[in-house]
């Protein structure tokens, strides 16, 4: 489950202050800083533009870095303040 404090989750296209949707970075080569657009069309950057707050992913066995990044309706990152990274091991 994905969540965010102090913001409202709405579908992509809704560009309002303190509103946006989640992005999941899976073993992404770099973080997305505030003001940068989350890349599209790359498997390591997953967009949840329908305002989804849950998903299931399959990972190859081994260690992986998952970063949940909140961005506005135009996929522009809110940066480090709205980002959380964890490391998991898939078997």
C-alpha positions in Angstrom: 0.0 0.0 0.0 1.2 3.5 -0.9 0.4 6.5 1.2 1.3 10.2 1.6 0.9 12.7 4.5 -0.2 16.3 3.9 -1.0 15.8 0.2 -4.1 14.7 -1.8 -3.9 11.8 -4.2 -5.6 12.5 -7.6 -5.2 11.2 -11.1 -2.5 12.5 -13.4 -3.5 15.7 -15.2 -4.7 17.4 -12.0 -2.2 20.1 -11.4 -3.0 21.8 -8.1 -1.0 22.7 -5.0 -0.4 19.7 -2.6 -2.0 17.3 -5.1 -0.4 14.4 -7.1 0.0 10.7 -7.5 2.6 8.0 -6.7 5.6 6.8 -8.8 7.6 3.7 -7.9 11.2 3.6 -8.8 12.6 0.1 -9.0 16.4 -0.1 -9.0 16.3 3.2 -10.7 19.7 4.6 -11.7 19.0 7.9 -10.0 16.5 9.7 -7.8 14.1 12.4 -9.3 14.8 15.7 -7.7 12.2 18.4 -6.9 11.1 20.1 -10.1 12.3 17.2 -12.4 9.8 15.1 -14.3 9.6 11.4 -13.5 10.8 9.6 -16.6 8.1 7.7 -18.7 8.5 4.7 -20.9 11.2 3.1 -18.7 10.4 -0.1 -16.8 12.2 1.1 -13.6 9.9 4.1 -13.3 6.3 3.0 -12.7 3.5 5.7 -12.8 0.3 5.4 -10.9 -1.5 8.1 -12.8 -5.0 6.8 -12.0 -4.4 7.6 -8.3 -3.8 4.0 -7.4 -2.5 3.4 -3.8 -1.9 -0.4 -4.1 0.0 -2.6 -6.6 1.7 -5.9 -6.9 5.1 -6.2 -8.5 7.3 -9.2 -9.4 11.0 -8.9 -8.8 13.8 -11.2 -9.9 15.5 -12.9 -7.0 18.1 -10.7 -5.2 18.4 -7.4 -3.6 16.3 -4.4 -4.9 15.9 -0.7 -4.1 12.3 0.6 -4.2 11.7 4.3 -4.0 8.2 5.7 -3.7 8.1 9.2 -5.1 5.1 11.6 -5.0 4.8 14.0 -7.9 2.2 16.4 -9.2 -0.4 15.8 -12.0 2.2 16.6 -14.6 4.6 14.0 -13.1 6.9 16.7 -11.7 8.6 15.4 -8.6 8.0 17.0 -5.2 11.6 15.8 -4.4 13.2 14.4 -1.3 10.5 15.6 1.1 7.9 13.3 -0.6 10.2 10.3 -1.2 10.9 7.2 0.7 13.4 4.4 -0.2 13.7 0.9 1.1 15.8 -2.1 0.1 14.2 -5.5 -0.2 15.5 -9.0 -1.0 13.3 -11.1 -3.3 13.5 -14.9 -3.2 
